[in-house]
């Protein structure tokens, strides 16, 4: 098995429970951990036998920047399910960090981790 990692991707999105979050937007930080059997790609050195992470990046970017969700759990679920549906991945973990949260205290960010398997 192999793992492809796309770490700390940054997108400007409009996600949140409160209306002002969905209107003003903010930066979100996303990690994608994709597990698949890529042994054939290792043998053939051919892109068609692996997961094209430029395509995965574009899929994540589209969801993060062009769709609106109230919950990070919903964003993560949509991303993970799309990757499983459109690639040979057997397992996907998505981590989404939101630094500006309406919590009255100091913290770096809130993170939601979503795991899905075929």
Biopython code that builds the backbone (N, CA, C, O; Angstrom):
import numpy as np
from Bio.PDB.StructureBuilder import StructureBuilder

atoms = [
    (1, "UNK", "N", (0.846, -1.186, 0.000)),
    (1, "UNK", "CA", (0.000, 0.000, 0.000)),
    (1, "UNK", "C", (0.882, 1.236, 0.000)),
    (1, "UNK", "O", (2.005, 1.229, 0.504)),
    (2, "UNK", "N", (0.350, 2.275, -0.569)),
    (2, "UNK", "CA", (1.045, 3.552, -0.628)),
    (2, "UNK", "C", (0.148, 4.633, -0.035)),
    (2, "UNK", "O", (-1.073, 4.488, 0.025)),
    (3, "UNK", "N", (0.776, 5.711, 0.398)),
    (3, "UNK", "CA", (0.040, 6.855, 0.913)),
    (3, "UNK", "C", (0.511, 8.109, 0.193)),
    (3, "UNK", "O", (1.706, 8.399, 0.144)),
    (4, "UNK", "N", (-0.428, 8.837, -0.356)),
    (4, "UNK", "CA", (-0.154, 10.141, -0.962)),
    (4, "UNK", "C", (-0.633, 11.193, 0.027)),
    (4, "UNK", "O", (-1.760, 11.124, 0.516)),
    (5, "UNK", "N", (0.221, 12.165, 0.319)),
    (5, "UNK", "CA", (-0.118, 13.237, 1.246)),
    (5, "UNK", "C", (-0.093, 14.578, 0.523)),
    (5, "UNK", "O", (0.884, 14.920, -0.143)),
    (6, "UNK", "N", (-1.160, 15.318, 0.659)),
    (6, "UNK", "CA", (-1.192, 16.712, 0.237)),
    (6, "UNK", "C", (-1.408, 17.492, 1.531)),
    (6, "UNK", "O", (-2.483, 17.424, 2.125)),
    (7, "UNK", "N", (-0.401, 18.223, 1.962)),
    (7, "UNK", "CA", (-0.456, 18.827, 3.297)),
    (7, "UNK", "C", (-0.467, 20.346, 3.240)),
    (7, "UNK", "O", (0.249, 20.979, 2.464)),
    (8, "UNK", "N", (-1.307, 20.895, 4.093)),
    (8, "UNK", "CA", (-1.388, 22.330, 4.345)),
    (8, "UNK", "C", (-1.764, 23.129, 3.097)),
    (8, "UNK", "O", (-1.213, 24.201, 2.844)),
    (9, "UNK", "N", (-2.702, 22.597, 2.328)),
    (9, "UNK", "CA", (-3.252, 23.357, 1.210)),
    (9, "UNK", "C", (-4.061, 24.509, 1.803)),
    (9, "UNK", "O", (-4.731, 24.339, 2.822)),
    (10, "UNK", "N", (-3.998, 25.664, 1.175)),
    (10, "UNK", "CA", (-4.687, 26.844, 1.709)),
    (10, "UNK", "C", (-5.734, 27.302, 0.701)),
    (10, "UNK", "O", (-5.443, 27.498, -0.479)),
    (11, "UNK", "N", (-6.968, 27.470, 1.196)),
    (11, "UNK", "CA", (-8.080, 27.911, 0.349)),
    (11, "UNK", "C", (-8.874, 28.985, 1.079)),
    (11, "UNK", "O", (-8.963, 28.984, 2.307)),
    (12, "UNK", "N", (-9.440, 29.885, 0.319)),
    (12, "UNK", "CA", (-10.337, 30.889, 0.886)),
    (12, "UNK", "C", (-11.755, 30.411, 0.623)),
    (12, "UNK", "O", (-12.189, 30.303, -0.524)),
    (13, "UNK", "N", (-12.471, 30.127, 1.711)),
    (13, "UNK", "CA", (-13.810, 29.568, 1.572)),
    (13, "UNK", "C", (-14.820, 30.288, 2.437)),
    (13, "UNK", "O", (-14.480, 31.177, 3.217)),
    (14, "UNK", "N", (-16.063, 29.885, 2.282)),
    (14, "UNK", "CA", (-17.190, 30.542, 2.948)),
    (14, "UNK", "C", (-18.003, 29.509, 3.721)),
    (14, "UNK", "O", (-19.167, 29.259, 3.406)),
    (15, "UNK", "N", (-17.382, 28.917, 4.729)),
    (15, "UNK", "CA", (-18.006, 27.857, 5.504)),
    (15, "UNK", "C", (-18.153, 28.300, 6.951)),
    (15, "UNK", "O", (-17.256, 28.926, 7.516)),
    (16, "UNK", "N", (-19.290, 27.967, 7.541)),
    (16, "UNK", "CA", (-19.502, 28.277, 8.945)),
    (16, "UNK", "C", (-20.976, 28.285, 9.284)),
    (16, "UNK", "O", (-21.836, 28.408, 8.412)),
    (17, "UNK", "N", (-21.243, 28.154, 10.551)),
    (17, "UNK", "CA", (-22.621, 28.137, 11.037)),
    (17, "UNK", "C", (-23.246, 29.527, 10.953)),
    (17, "UNK", "O", (-24.433, 29.674, 10.664)),
    (18, "UNK", "N", (-22.429, 30.532, 11.209)),
    (18, "UNK", "CA", (-22.951, 31.895, 11.248)),
    (18, "UNK", "C", (-22.926, 32.537, 9.869)),
    (18, "UNK", "O", (-22.020, 32.308, 9.067)),
    (19, "UNK", "N", (-23.954, 33.354, 9.618)),
    (19, "UNK", "CA", (-24.101, 33.989, 8.316)),
    (19, "UNK", "C", (-22.880, 34.824, 7.941)),
    (19, "UNK", "O", (-22.457, 34.808, 6.785)),
    (20, "UNK", "N", (-22.314, 35.544, 8.888)),
    (20, "UNK", "CA", (-21.151, 36.381, 8.572)),
    (20, "UNK", "C", (-19.961, 35.536, 8.102)),
    (20, "UNK", "O", (-19.144, 36.011, 7.314)),
    (21, "UNK", "N", (-19.854, 34.288, 8.578)),
    (21, "UNK", "CA", (-18.771, 33.411, 8.130)),
    (21, "UNK", "C", (-18.957, 33.029, 6.660)),
    (21, "UNK", "O", (-17.995, 32.940, 5.897)),
    (22, "UNK", "N", (-20.208, 32.809, 6.290)),
    (22, "UNK", "CA", (-20.503, 32.417, 4.916)),
    (22, "UNK", "C", (-20.498, 33.605, 3.964)),
    (22, "UNK", "O", (-20.420, 33.420, 2.749)),
    (23, "UNK", "N", (-20.579, 34.820, 4.493)),
    (23, "UNK", "CA", (-20.539, 36.023, 3.659)),
    (23, "UNK", "C", (-19.116, 36.563, 3.511)),
    (23, "UNK", "O", (-18.686, 36.894, 2.406)),
    (24, "UNK", "N", (-18.384, 36.649, 4.630)),
    (24, "UNK", "CA", (-17.047, 37.235, 4.605)),
    (24, "UNK", "C", (-15.981, 36.233, 4.188)),
    (24, "UNK", "O", (-15.022, 36.592, 3.504)),
    (25, "UNK", "N", (-16.140, 35.008, 4.587)),
    (25, "UNK", "CA", (-15.171, 33.972, 4.266)),
    (25, "UNK", "C", (-13.897, 34.088, 5.086)),
    (25, "UNK", "O", (-13.708, 35.038, 5.846)),
    (26, "UNK", "N", (-13.031, 33.103, 4.913)),
    (26, "UNK", "CA", (-11.744, 33.083, 5.587)),
    (26, "UNK", "C", (-10.871, 31.988, 4.977)),
    (26, "UNK", "O", (-11.308, 31.216, 4.123)),
    (27, "UNK", "N", (-9.638, 31.949, 5.440)),
    (27, "UNK", "CA", (-8.722, 30.897, 4.992)),
    (27, "UNK", "C", (-8.993, 29.605, 5.752)),
    (27, "UNK", "O", (-9.283, 29.602, 6.948)),
    (28, "UNK", "N", (-8.886, 28.509, 5.005)),
    (28, "UNK", "CA", (-8.961, 27.175, 5.571)),
    (28, "UNK", "C", (-7.714, 26.418, 5.131)),
    (28, "UNK", "O", (-7.199, 26.629, 4.033)),
    (29, "UNK", "N", (-7.237, 25.536, 6.001)),
    (29, "UNK", "CA", (-6.043, 24.736, 5.727)),
    (29, "UNK", "C", (-6.468, 23.274, 5.667)),
    (29, "UNK", "O", (-7.142, 22.781, 6.572)),
    (30, "UNK", "N", (-6.076, 22.587, 4.604)),
    (30, "UNK", "CA", (-6.576, 21.232, 4.354)),
    (30, "UNK", "C", (-5.404, 20.276, 4.112)),
    (30, "UNK", "O", (-4.459, 20.590, 3.388)),
    (31, "UNK", "N", (-5.497, 19.102, 4.741)),
    (31, "UNK", "CA", (-4.586, 17.989, 4.482)),
    (31, "UNK", "C", (-5.407, 16.849, 3.897)),
    (31, "UNK", "O", (-6.540, 16.607, 4.313)),
    (32, "UNK", "N", (-4.831, 16.160, 2.938)),
    (32, "UNK", "CA", (-5.463, 14.960, 2.383)),
    (32, "UNK", "C", (-4.454, 13.817, 2.457)),
    (32, "UNK", "O", (-3.323, 13.934, 1.986)),
    (33, "UNK", "N", (-4.885, 12.723, 3.052)),
    (33, "UNK", "CA", (-4.072, 11.508, 3.155)),
    (33, "UNK", "C", (-4.823, 10.424, 2.404)),
    (33, "UNK", "O", (-5.921, 10.028, 2.795)),
    (34, "UNK", "N", (-4.221, 9.945, 1.319)),
    (34, "UNK", "CA", (-4.908, 9.028, 0.410)),
    (34, "UNK", "C", (-4.131, 7.717, 0.352)),
    (34, "UNK", "O", (-2.953, 7.699, -0.006)),
    (35, "UNK", "N", (-4.796, 6.624, 0.706)),
    (35, "UNK", "CA", (-4.169, 5.303, 0.728)),
    (35, "UNK", "C", (-4.695, 4.489, -0.452)),
    (35, "UNK", "O", (-5.897, 4.433, -0.711)),
    (36, "UNK", "N", (-3.746, 3.855, -1.163)),
    (36, "UNK", "CA", (-4.126, 3.021, -2.306)),
    (36, "UNK", "C", (-2.995, 2.053, -2.606)),
    (36, "UNK", "O", (-1.848, 2.268, -2.213)),
    (37, "UNK", "N", (-3.338, 0.988, -3.304)),
    (37, "UNK", "CA", (-2.320, 0.065, -3.788)),
    (37, "UNK", "C", (-1.790, 0.625, -5.103)),
    (37, "UNK", "O", (-2.444, 0.525, -6.141)),
    (38, "UNK", "N", (-0.616, 1.206, -5.046)),
    (38, "UNK", "CA", (-0.010, 1.822, -6.223)),
    (38, "UNK", "C", (1.204, 1.040, -6.718)),
    (38, "UNK", "O", (2.099, 1.591, -7.358)),
    (39, "UNK", "N", (1.215, -0.248, -6.408)),
    (39, "UNK", "CA", (2.358, -1.079, -6.797)),
    (39, "UNK", "C", (2.529, -1.132, -8.313)),
    (39, "UNK", "O", (3.661, -1.166, -8.797)),
    (40, "UNK", "N", (1.447, -1.140, -9.066)),
    (40, "UNK", "CA", (1.544, -1.158, -10.522)),
    (40, "UNK", "C", (2.218, 0.118, -11.035)),
    (40, "UNK", "O", (3.016, 0.065, -11.970)),
    (41, "UNK", "N", (1.905, 1.246, -10.435)),
    (41, "UNK", "CA", (2.552, 2.509, -10.822)),
    (41, "UNK", "C", (4.052, 2.445, -10.552)),
    (41, "UNK", "O", (4.856, 2.972, -11.321)),
    (42, "UNK", "N", (4.417, 1.794, -9.449)),
    (42, "UNK", "CA", (5.836, 1.631, -9.142)),
    (42, "UNK", "C", (6.560, 0.785, -10.174)),
    (42, "UNK", "O", (7.743, 0.993, -10.445)),
    (43, "UNK", "N", (5.842, -0.169, -10.746)),
    (43, "UNK", "CA", (6.441, -1.042, -11.762)),
    (43, "UNK", "C", (6.488, -0.387, -13.138)),
    (43, "UNK", "O", (7.471, -0.517, -13.868)),
    (44, "UNK", "N", (5.410, 0.320, -13.483)),
    (44, "UNK", "CA", (5.286, 0.849, -14.849)),
    (44, "UNK", "C", (5.772, 2.285, -15.002)),
    (44, "UNK", "O", (6.083, 2.719, -16.111)),
    (45, "UNK", "N", (5.839, 3.021, -13.901)),
    (45, "UNK", "CA", (6.213, 4.437, -13.948)),
    (45, "UNK", "C", (5.276, 5.209, -14.872)),
    (45, "UNK", "O", (5.701, 6.090, -15.620)),
    (46, "UNK", "N", (3.978, 4.854, -14.802)),
    (46, "UNK", "CA", (2.983, 5.459, -15.682)),
    (46, "UNK", "C", (1.882, 6.110, -14.852)),
    (46, "UNK", "O", (1.324, 5.490, -13.946)),
    (47, "UNK", "N", (1.576, 7.364, -15.171)),
    (47, "UNK", "CA", (0.580, 8.133, -14.423)),
    (47, "UNK", "C", (-0.797, 7.474, -14.406)),
    (47, "UNK", "O", (-1.548, 7.649, -13.447)),
    (48, "UNK", "N", (-1.137, 6.723, -15.444)),
    (48, "UNK", "CA", (-2.472, 6.111, -15.467)),
    (48, "UNK", "C", (-2.648, 5.037, -14.400)),
    (48, "UNK", "O", (-3.775, 4.620, -14.131)),
    (49, "UNK", "N", (-1.555, 4.582, -13.786)),
    (49, "UNK", "CA", (-1.635, 3.538, -12.767)),
    (49, "UNK", "C", (-1.555, 4.083, -11.340)),
    (49, "UNK", "O", (-1.360, 3.322, -10.393)),
    (50, "UNK", "N", (-1.703, 5.378, -11.191)),
    (50, "UNK", "CA", (-1.632, 5.972, -9.860)),
    (50, "UNK", "C", (-2.763, 6.967, -9.675)),
    (50, "UNK", "O", (-3.689, 7.018, -10.483)),
    (51, "UNK", "N", (-2.691, 7.739, -8.636)),
    (51, "UNK", "CA", (-3.660, 8.798, -8.369)),
    (51, "UNK", "C", (-2.977, 10.117, -8.723)),
    (51, "UNK", "O", (-1.951, 10.473, -8.144)),
    (52, "UNK", "N", (-3.546, 10.819, -9.659)),
    (52, "UNK", "CA", (-2.985, 12.100, -10.089)),
    (52, "UNK", "C", (-3.333, 13.147, -9.035)),
    (52, "UNK", "O", (-4.474, 13.601, -8.950)),
    (53, "UNK", "N", (-2.352, 13.519, -8.245)),
    (53, "UNK", "CA", (-2.645, 14.429, -7.137)),
    (53, "UNK", "C", (-2.925, 15.847, -7.604)),
    (53, "UNK", "O", (-3.437, 16.648, -6.821)),
    (54, "UNK", "N", (-2.608, 16.191, -8.855)),
    (54, "UNK", "CA", (-3.023, 17.502, -9.356)),
    (54, "UNK", "C", (-4.537, 17.540, -9.560)),
    (54, "UNK", "O", (-5.176, 18.574, -9.364)),
    (55, "UNK", "N", (-5.095, 16.404, -9.952)),
    (55, "UNK", "CA", (-6.555, 16.304, -10.091)),
    (55, "UNK", "C", (-7.213, 16.357, -8.718)),
    (55, "UNK", "O", (-8.218, 17.045, -8.537)),
    (56, "UNK", "N", (-6.655, 15.637, -7.754)),
    (56, "UNK", "CA", (-7.189, 15.654, -6.388)),
    (56, "UNK", "C", (-7.162, 17.074, -5.828)),
    (56, "UNK", "O", (-8.139, 17.528, -5.233)),
    (57, "UNK", "N", (-6.047, 17.771, -6.019)),
    (57, "UNK", "CA", (-5.948, 19.156, -5.552)),
    (57, "UNK", "C", (-7.065, 20.005, -6.160)),
    (57, "UNK", "O", (-7.719, 20.769, -5.450)),
    (58, "UNK", "N", (-7.284, 19.874, -7.459)),
    (58, "UNK", "CA", (-8.329, 20.654, -8.127)),
    (58, "UNK", "C", (-9.710, 20.328, -7.584)),
    (58, "UNK", "O", (-10.545, 21.222, -7.442)),
    (59, "UNK", "N", (-9.964, 19.056, -7.276)),
    (59, "UNK", "CA", (-11.256, 18.668, -6.705)),
    (59, "UNK", "C", (-11.460, 19.307, -5.332)),
    (59, "UNK", "O", (-12.537, 19.822, -5.031)),
    (60, "UNK", "N", (-10.425, 19.268, -4.511)),
    (60, "UNK", "CA", (-10.516, 19.852, -3.170)),
    (60, "UNK", "C", (-10.700, 21.362, -3.284)),
    (60, "UNK", "O", (-11.537, 21.938, -2.590)),
    (61, "UNK", "N", (-9.936, 21.995, -4.140)),
    (61, "UNK", "CA", (-10.027, 23.445, -4.353)),
    (61, "UNK", "C", (-11.448, 23.841, -4.758)),
    (61, "UNK", "O", (-11.992, 24.822, -4.251)),
    (62, "UNK", "N", (-12.042, 23.078, -5.671)),
    (62, "UNK", "CA", (-13.395, 23.388, -6.132)),
    (62, "UNK", "C", (-14.396, 23.332, -4.982)),
    (62, "UNK", "O", (-15.226, 24.229, -4.834)),
    (63, "UNK", "N", (-14.318, 22.291, -4.178)),
    (63, "UNK", "CA", (-15.250, 22.176, -3.050)),
    (63, "UNK", "C", (-15.009, 23.271, -2.028)),
    (63, "UNK", "O", (-15.958, 23.890, -1.547)),
    (64, "UNK", "N", (-13.754, 23.516, -1.693)),
    (64, "UNK", "CA", (-13.439, 24.510, -0.659)),
    (64, "UNK", "C", (-13.808, 25.928, -1.084)),
    (64, "UNK", "O", (-14.269, 26.718, -0.261)),
    (65, "UNK", "N", (-13.612, 26.257, -2.352)),
    (65, "UNK", "CA", (-13.785, 27.639, -2.786)),
    (65, "UNK", "C", (-15.124, 27.927, -3.462)),
    (65, "UNK", "O", (-15.540, 29.084, -3.517)),
    (66, "UNK", "N", (-15.801, 26.913, -3.973)),
    (66, "UNK", "CA", (-17.011, 27.168, -4.757)),
    (66, "UNK", "C", (-18.295, 26.633, -4.132)),
    (66, "UNK", "O", (-19.387, 26.891, -4.637)),
    (67, "UNK", "N", (-18.166, 25.896, -3.042)),
    (67, "UNK", "CA", (-19.358, 25.414, -2.357)),
    (67, "UNK", "C", (-19.376, 25.998, -0.950)),
    (67, "UNK", "O", (-18.340, 26.416, -0.432)),
    (68, "UNK", "N", (-20.542, 26.024, -0.341)),
    (68, "UNK", "CA", (-20.676, 26.576, 1.011)),
    (68, "UNK", "C", (-21.334, 25.547, 1.918)),
    (68, "UNK", "O", (-22.349, 24.939, 1.579)),
    (69, "UNK", "N", (-20.722, 25.376, 3.077)),
    (69, "UNK", "CA", (-21.224, 24.435, 4.073)),
    (69, "UNK", "C", (-21.253, 25.126, 5.426)),
    (69, "UNK", "O", (-20.485, 26.055, 5.679)),
    (70, "UNK", "N", (-22.132, 24.670, 6.277)),
    (70, "UNK", "CA", (-22.148, 25.175, 7.646)),
    (70, "UNK", "C", (-21.107, 24.457, 8.501)),
    (70, "UNK", "O", (-20.473, 25.074, 9.358)),
    (71, "UNK", "N", (-20.929, 23.165, 8.272)),
    (71, "UNK", "CA", (-20.074, 22.357, 9.137)),
    (71, "UNK", "C", (-18.846, 21.842, 8.410)),
    (71, "UNK", "O", (-18.928, 21.414, 7.259)),
    (72, "UNK", "N", (-17.708, 21.888, 9.087)),
    (72, "UNK", "CA", (-16.489, 21.312, 8.530)),
    (72, "UNK", "C", (-16.644, 19.815, 8.323)),
    (72, "UNK", "O", (-16.026, 19.243, 7.424)),
    (73, "UNK", "N", (-17.462, 19.179, 9.146)),
    (73, "UNK", "CA", (-17.726, 17.752, 8.993)),
    (73, "UNK", "C", (-18.340, 17.458, 7.623)),
    (73, "UNK", "O", (-18.016, 16.448, 6.997)),
    (74, "UNK", "N", (-19.220, 18.338, 7.164)),
    (74, "UNK", "CA", (-19.851, 18.161, 5.853)),
    (74, "UNK", "C", (-18.851, 18.410, 4.730)),
    (74, "UNK", "O", (-18.851, 17.687, 3.733)),
    (75, "UNK", "N", (-18.003, 19.419, 4.876)),
    (75, "UNK", "CA", (-16.973, 19.685, 3.864)),
    (75, "UNK", "C", (-16.057, 18.477, 3.734)),
    (75, "UNK", "O", (-15.800, 18.004, 2.627)),
    (76, "UNK", "N", (-15.567, 17.978, 4.861)),
    (76, "UNK", "CA", (-14.668, 16.828, 4.857)),
    (76, "UNK", "C", (-15.305, 15.597, 4.246)),
    (76, "UNK", "O", (-14.659, 14.863, 3.498)),
    (77, "UNK", "N", (-16.568, 15.368, 4.561)),
    (77, "UNK", "CA", (-17.276, 14.210, 4.004)),
    (77, "UNK", "C", (-17.388, 14.315, 2.491)),
    (77, "UNK", "O", (-17.154, 13.334, 1.785)),
    (78, "UNK", "N", (-17.741, 15.483, 1.987)),
    (78, "UNK", "CA", (-17.865, 15.662, 0.539)),
    (78, "UNK", "C", (-16.531, 15.441, -0.167)),
    (78, "UNK", "O", (-16.476, 14.788, -1.209)),
    (79, "UNK", "N", (-15.466, 15.980, 0.396)),
    (79, "UNK", "CA", (-14.147, 15.811, -0.215)),
    (79, "UNK", "C", (-13.739, 14.334, -0.212)),
    (79, "UNK", "O", (-13.334, 13.796, -1.242)),
    (80, "UNK", "N", (-13.846, 13.686, 0.944)),
    (80, "UNK", "CA", (-13.420, 12.288, 1.060)),
    (80, "UNK", "C", (-14.217, 11.383, 0.123)),
    (80, "UNK", "O", (-13.646, 10.519, -0.543)),
    (81, "UNK", "N", (-15.515, 11.578, 0.070)),
    (81, "UNK", "CA", (-16.360, 10.736, -0.779)),
    (81, "UNK", "C", (-16.069, 10.958, -2.255)),
    (81, "UNK", "O", (-16.118, 10.011, -3.040)),
    (82, "UNK", "N", (-15.767, 12.194, -2.647)),
    (82, "UNK", "CA", (-15.431, 12.464, -4.047)),
    (82, "UNK", "C", (-14.120, 11.783, -4.435)),
    (82, "UNK", "O", (-14.021, 11.195, -5.512)),
    (83, "UNK", "N", (-13.126, 11.858, -3.572)),
    (83, "UNK", "CA", (-11.840, 11.216, -3.874)),
    (83, "UNK", "C", (-12.004, 9.701, -3.992)),
    (83, "UNK", "O", (-11.446, 9.082, -4.898)),
    (84, "UNK", "N", (-12.770, 9.106, -3.075)),
    (84, "UNK", "CA", (-13.000, 7.656, -3.154)),
    (84, "UNK", "C", (-13.750, 7.276, -4.423)),
    (84, "UNK", "O", (-13.496, 6.224, -5.011)),
    (85, "UNK", "N", (-14.668, 8.130, -4.840)),
    (85, "UNK", "CA", (-15.486, 7.837, -6.014)),
    (85, "UNK", "C", (-14.704, 7.983, -7.323)),
    (85, "UNK", "O", (-14.971, 7.260, -8.282)),
    (86, "UNK", "N", (-13.745, 8.907, -7.370)),
    (86, "UNK", "CA", (-13.099, 9.246, -8.642)),
    (86, "UNK", "C", (-11.669, 8.728, -8.784)),
    (86, "UNK", "O", (-11.016, 8.978, -9.797)),
    (87, "UNK", "N", (-11.181, 8.009, -7.773)),
    (87, "UNK", "CA", (-9.807, 7.486, -7.854)),
    (87, "UNK", "C", (-9.795, 6.020, -7.424)),
    (87, "UNK", "O", (-10.837, 5.446, -7.105)),
    (88, "UNK", "N", (-8.606, 5.427, -7.419)),
    (88, "UNK", "CA", (-8.446, 4.048, -6.962)),
    (88, "UNK", "C", (-8.110, 3.989, -5.469)),
    (88, "UNK", "O", (-7.674, 2.950, -4.973)),
    (89, "UNK", "N", (-8.307, 5.078, -4.767)),
    (89, "UNK", "CA", (-8.028, 5.116, -3.330)),
    (89, "UNK", "C", (-8.906, 4.121, -2.589)),
    (89, "UNK", "O", (-10.070, 3.922, -2.935)),
    (90, "UNK", "N", (-8.331, 3.499, -1.564)),
    (90, "UNK", "CA", (-9.111, 2.598, -0.714)),
    (90, "UNK", "C", (-9.474, 3.260, 0.610)),
    (90, "UNK", "O", (-10.402, 2.828, 1.294)),
    (91, "UNK", "N", (-8.743, 4.305, 0.965)),
    (91, "UNK", "CA", (-8.988, 5.014, 2.226)),
    (91, "UNK", "C", (-8.550, 6.467, 2.068)),
    (91, "UNK", "O", (-7.528, 6.754, 1.445)),
    (92, "UNK", "N", (-9.325, 7.367, 2.632)),
    (92, "UNK", "CA", (-9.014, 8.796, 2.562)),
    (92, "UNK", "C", (-9.219, 9.407, 3.944)),
    (92, "UNK", "O", (-10.209, 9.126, 4.619)),
    (93, "UNK", "N", (-8.274, 10.241, 4.353)),
    (93, "UNK", "CA", (-8.407, 11.041, 5.564)),
    (93, "UNK", "C", (-8.254, 12.502, 5.163)),
    (93, "UNK", "O", (-7.278, 12.884, 4.516)),
    (94, "UNK", "N", (-9.221, 13.304, 5.552)),
    (94, "UNK", "CA", (-9.198, 14.739, 5.273)),
    (94, "UNK", "C", (-9.159, 15.477, 6.602)),
    (94, "UNK", "O", (-9.956, 15.197, 7.498)),
    (95, "UNK", "N", (-8.240, 16.412, 6.728)),
    (95, "UNK", "CA", (-8.171, 17.273, 7.903)),
    (95, "UNK", "C", (-8.375, 18.716, 7.448)),
    (95, "UNK", "O", (-7.676, 19.205, 6.561)),
    (96, "UNK", "N", (-9.334, 19.381, 8.062)),
    (96, "UNK", "CA", (-9.611, 20.780, 7.728)),
    (96, "UNK", "C", (-9.418, 21.608, 8.990)),
    (96, "UNK", "O", (-10.016, 21.337, 10.031)),
    (97, "UNK", "N", (-8.558, 22.637, 8.869)),
    (97, "UNK", "CA", (-8.301, 23.542, 9.983)),
    (97, "UNK", "C", (-8.926, 24.902, 9.699)),
    (97, "UNK", "O", (-8.814, 25.449, 8.602)),
    (98, "UNK", "N", (-9.584, 25.426, 10.723)),
    (98, "UNK", "CA", (-10.239, 26.724, 10.636)),
    (98, "UNK", "C", (-9.676, 27.599, 11.754)),
    (98, "UNK", "O", (-9.999, 27.394, 12.924)),
    (99, "UNK", "N", (-8.835, 28.576, 11.399)),
    (99, "UNK", "CA", (-8.186, 29.371, 12.443)),
    (99, "UNK", "C", (-9.089, 30.419, 13.095)),
    (99, "UNK", "O", (-8.939, 30.698, 14.285)),
    (100, "UNK", "N", (-10.006, 30.994, 12.357)),
    (100, "UNK", "CA", (-10.874, 32.039, 12.920)),
    (100, "UNK", "C", (-12.215, 31.424, 13.296)),
    (100, "UNK", "O", (-13.108, 31.286, 12.460)),
    (101, "UNK", "N", (-12.337, 31.063, 14.550)),
    (101, "UNK", "CA", (-13.574, 30.446, 15.026)),
    (101, "UNK", "C", (-14.184, 31.314, 16.127)),
    (101, "UNK", "O", (-13.460, 31.990, 16.859)),
    (102, "UNK", "N", (-15.502, 31.295, 16.245)),
    (102, "UNK", "CA", (-16.162, 32.116, 17.261)),
    (102, "UNK", "C", (-16.091, 31.482, 18.656)),
    (102, "UNK", "O", (-17.110, 31.117, 19.242)),
    (103, "UNK", "N", (-14.883, 31.364, 19.161)),
    (103, "UNK", "CA", (-14.650, 30.823, 20.503)),
    (103, "UNK", "C", (-13.976, 31.924, 21.312)),
    (103, "UNK", "O", (-12.959, 32.467, 20.881)),
    (104, "UNK", "N", (-14.520, 32.259, 22.464)),
    (104, "UNK", "CA", (-13.975, 33.375, 23.257)),
    (104, "UNK", "C", (-12.747, 32.985, 24.080)),
    (104, "UNK", "O", (-12.768, 33.029, 25.310)),
    (105, "UNK", "N", (-11.701, 32.611, 23.394)),
    (105, "UNK", "CA", (-10.470, 32.235, 24.075)),
    (105, "UNK", "C", (-9.378, 31.987, 23.062)),
    (105, "UNK", "O", (-9.658, 31.761, 21.885)),
    (106, "UNK", "N", (-8.126, 32.028, 23.510)),
    (106, "UNK", "CA", (-7.014, 31.842, 22.570)),
    (106, "UNK", "C", (-6.865, 30.386, 22.128)),
    (106, "UNK", "O", (-6.888, 29.466, 22.946)),
    (107, "UNK", "N", (-6.711, 30.201, 20.821)),
    (107, "UNK", "CA", (-6.391, 28.897, 20.240)),
    (107, "UNK", "C", (-5.887, 29.122, 18.830)),
    (107, "UNK", "O", (-6.213, 30.129, 18.201)),
    (108, "UNK", "N", (-5.095, 28.191, 18.334)),
    (108, "UNK", "CA", (-4.544, 28.326, 16.987)),
    (108, "UNK", "C", (-5.593, 28.062, 15.916)),
    (108, "UNK", "O", (-5.704, 28.805, 14.941)),
    (109, "UNK", "N", (-6.362, 26.992, 16.110)),
    (109, "UNK", "CA", (-7.379, 26.621, 15.127)),
    (109, "UNK", "C", (-8.225, 25.494, 15.680)),
    (109, "UNK", "O", (-7.884, 24.870, 16.684)),
    (110, "UNK", "N", (-9.337, 25.247, 15.005)),
    (110, "UNK", "CA", (-10.145, 24.054, 15.228)),
    (110, "UNK", "C", (-9.919, 23.163, 14.018)),
    (110, "UNK", "O", (-9.878, 23.646, 12.887)),
    (111, "UNK", "N", (-9.774, 21.876, 14.248)),
    (111, "UNK", "CA", (-9.551, 20.924, 13.155)),
    (111, "UNK", "C", (-10.573, 19.803, 13.229)),
    (111, "UNK", "O", (-10.859, 19.268, 14.300)),
    (112, "UNK", "N", (-11.116, 19.460, 12.073)),
    (112, "UNK", "CA", (-12.008, 18.309, 11.961)),
    (112, "UNK", "C", (-11.335, 17.307, 11.031)),
    (112, "UNK", "O", (-10.873, 17.660, 9.946)),
    (113, "UNK", "N", (-11.288, 16.052, 11.471)),
    (113, "UNK", "CA", (-10.692, 14.978, 10.678)),
    (113, "UNK", "C", (-11.798, 14.028, 10.253)),
    (113, "UNK", "O", (-12.593, 13.566, 11.071)),
    (114, "UNK", "N", (-11.831, 13.747, 8.959)),
    (114, "UNK", "CA", (-12.838, 12.856, 8.390)),
    (114, "UNK", "C", (-12.131, 11.687, 7.713)),
    (114, "UNK", "O", (-11.244, 11.887, 6.884)),
    (115, "UNK", "N", (-12.527, 10.464, 8.069)),
    (115, "UNK", "CA", (-11.956, 9.252, 7.452)),
    (115, "UNK", "C", (-13.065, 8.475, 6.768)),
    (115, "UNK", "O", (-14.156, 8.288, 7.305)),
    (116, "UNK", "N", (-12.743, 8.030, 5.561)),
    (116, "UNK", "CA", (-13.680, 7.202, 4.800)),
    (116, "UNK", "C", (-12.904, 6.076, 4.140)),
    (116, "UNK", "O", (-11.735, 6.231, 3.786)),
    (117, "UNK", "N", (-13.581, 4.924, 3.978)),
    (117, "UNK", "CA", (-13.003, 3.758, 3.298)),
    (117, "UNK", "C", (-13.994, 3.236, 2.270)),
    (117, "UNK", "O", (-15.205, 3.419, 2.396)),
    (118, "UNK", "N", (-13.451, 2.582, 1.250)),
    (118, "UNK", "CA", (-14.317, 1.923, 0.267)),
    (118, "UNK", "C", (-14.855, 0.665, 0.862)),
    (118, "UNK", "O", (-15.611, -0.054, 0.207)),
]
sb = StructureBuilder()
sb.init_structure("model")
sb.init_model(0)
sb.init_chain("A")
sb.init_seg("    ")
for serial, (resi, resn, name, xyz) in enumerate(atoms, 1):
    if name == "N":
        sb.init_residue(resn, " ", resi, " ")
    sb.init_atom(name, np.array(xyz, "f"), 0.0, 1.0, " ", f" {name:<3s}", serial, name[0])
structure = sb.get_structure()
